[in-house]
Every structure is written in structure tokens, then in C-alpha cells.
Amino acid sequence: MCPLVNPAALFRLRLSCPKRKTLWPPADWGLDDACRLPSFAAVTGVPDVLELFVAWNDEGLAIRGVARGVGSQRWCHPTKPEDSDGLHLWIATRPTGESHRAGRFCRRLAFLPTGGGLRADRPAAVPALIPRTSEPPAELPNDAVRLEAELRADGWQIDAWIAAAALPGWDPAETPRLGFFAAVVDRRLGQVPCFAPPEFPWDSDPTTWAELNLDGGTGR
């Protein structure tokens, strides 16, 4: 039975996103334990399969997603991003906490661990549809997202850098926070959201998303 209230909404989910000087490539970036987001799987009643790390600087946002317990069978088709296995992100650069419909400052991205390239064996970053959006964002610029992936027997690791140009309305000086949501999509497990129960409309409703505080810092 779907709970009447999102258990995670009993807390004000404002999570720290540290600032780091270097966000790409992953071999040089500064994502460390301080960049790890807490898991709310036990609160929202979903499998605890995803570990997330985030960091930012004026040039954009870095994400590391590590999925475990999702197996080695993957259905990844860049032409069908909403249904493809991988790490799905929802980002709002001008979060209000009031509107139940996404707008032009909201972006959904599907990071697929495989399925891209001429042989369909490369990772792919694909814009995806947010249902009921009032106004879609601008088209995703070429080369505005960089992606690396490692396939594992029980899951995958995805490292991504999202350039400021890919985030309409990006202005950390004026709005030092982001609306943020993430989910694992998996053929076997289905949709595994991070901050709300599966039954809630988190795929379309920005009021169900968490917030990332773009914290200053002196990390690498």
C-alpha cells in the first residue's frame, strides 16, 4: 500500500554538495567520502543498491553512482532512455519547493552504463522526458556531459561530469542550491528511487525531490 505521506518528506532533505577544484577526469577529481550522500533506502522502503557521490564548482556538477546487487544483465537503449537501465538524474537549478510540475530549469538525464557507440558497448548520456513538464529545457548541448562507466558482475559504476551549459539556469552565486533526485532503473528490480517511495510521482513532481546545497570548500 502506498503511504499517504512520503516518509522522507518528514525530514527537510537538504544535502551537502561540496565544492571541488577538479571535477574531471575521475582519476584527478576530488570526490571523496565527504561527497557521499546518505542513503534513505530504509526510510523509503526500497532496496539499498545505490551509492552516490556529488561535487560541484563553477564549471558544473560531478556525479559518481555505484550500483550493487543489480546483476550483470542490462537493457540499455539510448533511443529509449526513460526505460533504459542505468542511473537517472533529475536536476532543477531554480528550485522553488512549490511547483508540482517541472519547467525549463529542470533537466532529466539518463546515464547508461552501456549501449552507446558504434558497437553499443560504450556508456551513454541521454536527455530523458519529465512527464507533465510545463516547459521543456533547452536542447542538451553537444559534449556537455562526459561519462565513464565500469561494468561489474553485480552492477556498475558510472562517473559523470555535467557542464554548466547542460543545466539551464545554472548560477550558483544567485541560487546556491539544486533540486535533485536520482533513481536506478533496472530490468529486474524496476525503478529504485533514492528519496521517495516508488509509488510517489517523483519522476514528474519537483516537490518530491531533495535539495543539494552548493557548499563552498577548500577540497582538491
PyMOL commands that set and color helices and strands:
alter all, ss='L'
color gray80, all
select helices_A, chain A and resi 7-10+33-35+41-44+81-83+164-166+206-208
alter helices_A, ss='H'
color red, helices_A
select strands_A, chain A and resi 14-17+50-57+60-68+86-92+106-116+122-127+145-152+155-163+177-186+190-193+210-214
alter strands_A, ss='S'
color yellow, strands_A
deselect
rebuild
show_as cartoon
